[in-house]
């Protein structure tokens, strides 16, 4: 599935509920899902981490939809096939 297809799917499934909830509360749900992902990783639970990664991406897309951000376009702009800091592929930045 393409990113744009997933964004349309999330919009169709959840936009009405997301708009009622609002941007701030939707963002709080995203933060909660990130916490759940961190816990799954800490425990080494790959199955749960896999589910939480999907949730984090879905809630991120919901936030993007509420802000009228095209996720695919934003990714292309930020990561144009090279590291946005050092302009290299692969990254050669000195930081972790």
N, C-alpha and C positions, 0 to 999 in steps of 0.2 A: 504494500500500500504506500502510495506517495504521501508526503507530509501534507500537501494541500488537500488530498482526499480525506485524510484523517481529520484535518481541521474542519472540513465541511461536515463530516460525520458527527463530530462533537458539537458543532453548532446546531445541527438538526436535532440531535438527541437532547441537548441540555441548555440551549440558549435561553429559553423562556425561564427556566428555573434559575439560571445564573443571573439573568437580569433582575429577577425579583430579589435574589439574595444580595446582589450588588457586588461591586468590584472589591471592596475591602474584605467582606466576609468570604468571597470566593478565593481571594489571596490567602486568607487565614487557613482555608481548607488545604490549599497547596502546601503551605508551611507544615501543617499537620502530616500530610502525606510524606513530605521529606523526612520528618522525624521518624515515621514508621519505616521508611527505607533505611535510614541510618541504623535503627534498631535491628532490622533484618540482617544488614551487613555485619554489624557487631557480633551477632549470634552465629554468623556463617550460614544462615538459612537461605540457600540459593533459590528455592522454590518461592518463598515469601518475597525475597528481594526482586525476583522477576515480576511478581504481581505489583509490588510497590513502584517499580520503575514505570510500569504501564500507567499506574494511577498518577504518578508525578507528571508524566508527559501529558496525560489527559487534562489534569487541572491546570497545567501551564498553558495548554491550548485554550482552555476556557477563559483564563485571564487575558490571553491575546485576543480572543474573540470580543470580549467586553471592551477592549481598548482599540478595536479595529486594526490590529496588527496582523499582517500576513506573515506567518511564522516562516514559511519557506523563503520568502524574500528577505526577512531579517537575518536568517541563517546565511544566505548567500552573501549578503552585504558584510556581515561580521567575519565570516570564514570563507574568503574567496579562493579556496584551494591552497591556502598557505596560512601560517601562523600570523594572526593580526598584530603581534608584537614585534617579532623578528623578521617577518616576511619570508620565512623559509619553510620548506617542506622536505623532510620532517622538521618539526620545531627544534631550534637550536638555542632557545632561551636558557639562561643560566639558572632560572628559578624552577622550583617544583610546582 
